[in-house]
Amino acid sequence: MRKCYLGSLNKAKLAAVRAVLNDFDVIGVAVDNGVGNQPLSDAETIQGAYNRAIQMPADGLRLGLEAGVQLHGERLFLVNWGVLIDEDGETYYAGGTRIPLPDFIKEELLAGKRELSEIMNEYLHTRDINQKEGAIGHFTASVVKRADIFTHIVKLLYGQYLKRRSDK
């Protein structure tokens, strides 16, 4: 069976990769994203995803998935990015959903004291929201959950990979 390494042990991210790459042995590996717990821009979020992927063993597909936020004018948006590095070292990028976050979250995040999951856990009196539905689940009445966002990104990445292989 072919291998796919994911630079995370997050349950939502692993579920997303396994849903798309169901004919792969998906192996989660705990790694640091190299940009801090809360990426505060698209650039940091992309870099975090890349950093996760590049640390994976090269004997399979290497994936990094990262969630962050991006300020557009006065509005702070939830963002998600992924990076796939194939067996030939080719790198693929894909971004996903963007929804605005409430001002109280914006103030907390931009103050740099806590990450989104900590704020959401406190706000909702829950634990490990980032392993479950995520902030996106709360703000969309669970119509879209965290695994859904990452599933979409993995599909975008894998689709690019398949297209490149078919063009060879």
C-alpha positions in Angstrom: 0.0 0.0 0.0 1.2 3.5 -0.8 2.0 5.8 2.0 0.9 9.4 2.8 2.4 11.2 5.7 0.4 14.0 7.4 2.4 16.5 9.5 -0.2 16.4 12.3 -2.0 14.1 14.7 -5.1 16.3 14.6 -8.2 14.0 14.4 -10.1 16.3 12.0 -7.1 16.6 9.6 -6.5 12.8 9.7 -10.1 12.1 9.0 -10.0 14.4 6.0 -6.9 12.8 4.5 -8.2 9.3 5.1 -11.6 10.2 3.4 -9.8 11.3 0.2 -6.8 9.0 0.2 -8.6 5.9 1.2 -6.3 3.6 -0.8 -3.2 5.0 1.0 -1.8 4.1 4.4 -2.2 7.5 6.1 0.3 8.1 8.8 0.1 11.1 11.1 3.3 12.5 12.5 3.5 15.2 15.2 5.6 18.1 14.0 6.0 21.8 14.6 4.5 24.2 12.0 7.4 26.6 12.4 5.2 29.7 12.4 3.7 29.6 15.9 0.4 28.2 17.2 -1.8 30.8 15.5 -0.8 31.8 11.9 -2.0 35.4 11.5 -1.9 35.7 7.7 -2.2 33.7 4.5 1.6 33.8 4.2 2.1 32.3 7.7 -0.6 29.7 7.1 0.9 28.6 3.8 4.3 28.5 5.4 3.0 26.4 8.3 1.4 23.9 5.9 4.7 23.7 3.9 6.8 23.3 7.0 4.6 20.4 8.1 4.8 18.7 4.7 8.6 19.1 4.2 9.3 17.4 7.5 7.6 14.2 6.5 9.5 11.1 5.2 10.1 11.2 1.4 9.0 7.6 0.7 5.3 8.6 0.1 3.2 11.7 -0.4 3.9 14.4 2.2 1.0 16.6 3.4 0.8 19.6 5.6 -2.6 21.2 6.5 -2.8 24.4 8.4 -5.6 26.7 9.7 -5.0 30.4 10.3 -6.6 33.8 10.0 -6.2 36.7 7.6 -7.1 40.3 8.1 -8.9 42.0 5.2 -9.6 45.6 6.0 -11.3 45.6 9.4 -12.6 42.0 9.1 -10.7 38.9 10.3 -11.3 35.7 8.3 -10.7 32.1 9.1 -8.4 30.6 6.4 -7.1 27.1 5.7 -4.2 26.0 3.4 -2.6 22.7 2.4 0.6 21.7 0.8 1.3 18.3 -0.8 4.8 17.2 -1.8 5.0 14.2 -4.1 7.6 11.5 -4.5 9.4 13.6 -7.1 9.6 16.6 -4.8 6.9 18.5 -6.8 5.0 20.9 -4.5 1.2 21.6 -4.8 -0.7 24.3 -2.9 -4.4 24.7 -2.2 -6.5 27.1 0.0 -9.9 26.7 1.3 -12.9 28.3 3.0 -12.9 31.9 4.3 -15.5 33.1 6.7 -15.4 36.2 8.9 -14.8 35.8 12.6 -16.5 37.9 15.3 -14.8 41.0 16.6 -14.1 39.6 20.1 -12.1 36.8 18.4 -10.3 39.3 16.3 -9.2 41.4 19.3 -8.0 38.3 21.2 -6.1 36.9 18.2 -4.4 40.1 17.1 -3.3 40.7 20.7 -1.3 37.6 20.2 -2.1 36.0 23.5 -4.1 32.9 22.5 -5.0 30.8 19.5 -8.4 30.4 18.0 -9.1 27.0 19.5 -8.4 28.3 23.0 -10.8 31.2 22.5 -13.5 29.0 21.0 -13.1 26.4 23.8 -13.6 29.1 26.4 -16.4 30.8 24.6 -18.3 27.5 24.1 -17.3 25.9 27.4 -15.9 22.9 25.6 -12.6 21.2 24.9 -10.6 20.2 21.9 -12.9 22.0 19.4 -10.0 21.9 16.9 -10.1 18.1 17.0 -13.9 18.1 16.3 -16.1 20.6 14.4 -13.8 23.5 14.7 -14.8 27.2 14.8 -16.2 26.7 11.3 -18.7 24.2 12.7 -19.9 26.6 15.3 -20.2 29.5 13.0 -22.0 27.5 10.3 -24.4 25.6 12.6 -22.4 22.4 11.8 -23.3 22.6 8.2 -19.6 22.7 7.5 -17.1 21.1 9.9 -13.4 21.3 10.2 -12.8 18.0 8.5 -15.0 19.1 5.6 -12.7 22.1 5.0 -9.6 20.0 5.0 -11.3 17.3 2.9 -11.9 19.9 0.2 -8.2 21.1 0.4 -6.9 17.5 0.2 -9.1 16.9 -2.8 -7.7 20.0 -4.5 -4.1 18.9 -3.7 -4.6 15.3 -4.8 -6.4 16.4 -7.9 -3.4 18.5 -9.0 -1.1 15.6 -8.2 -3.2 13.2 -10.4 -3.4 15.7 -13.2 0.4 16.1 -13.2 0.9 12.4 -13.2 -1.5 12.0 -16.1 0.3 14.6 -18.1 3.6 12.8 -17.8 
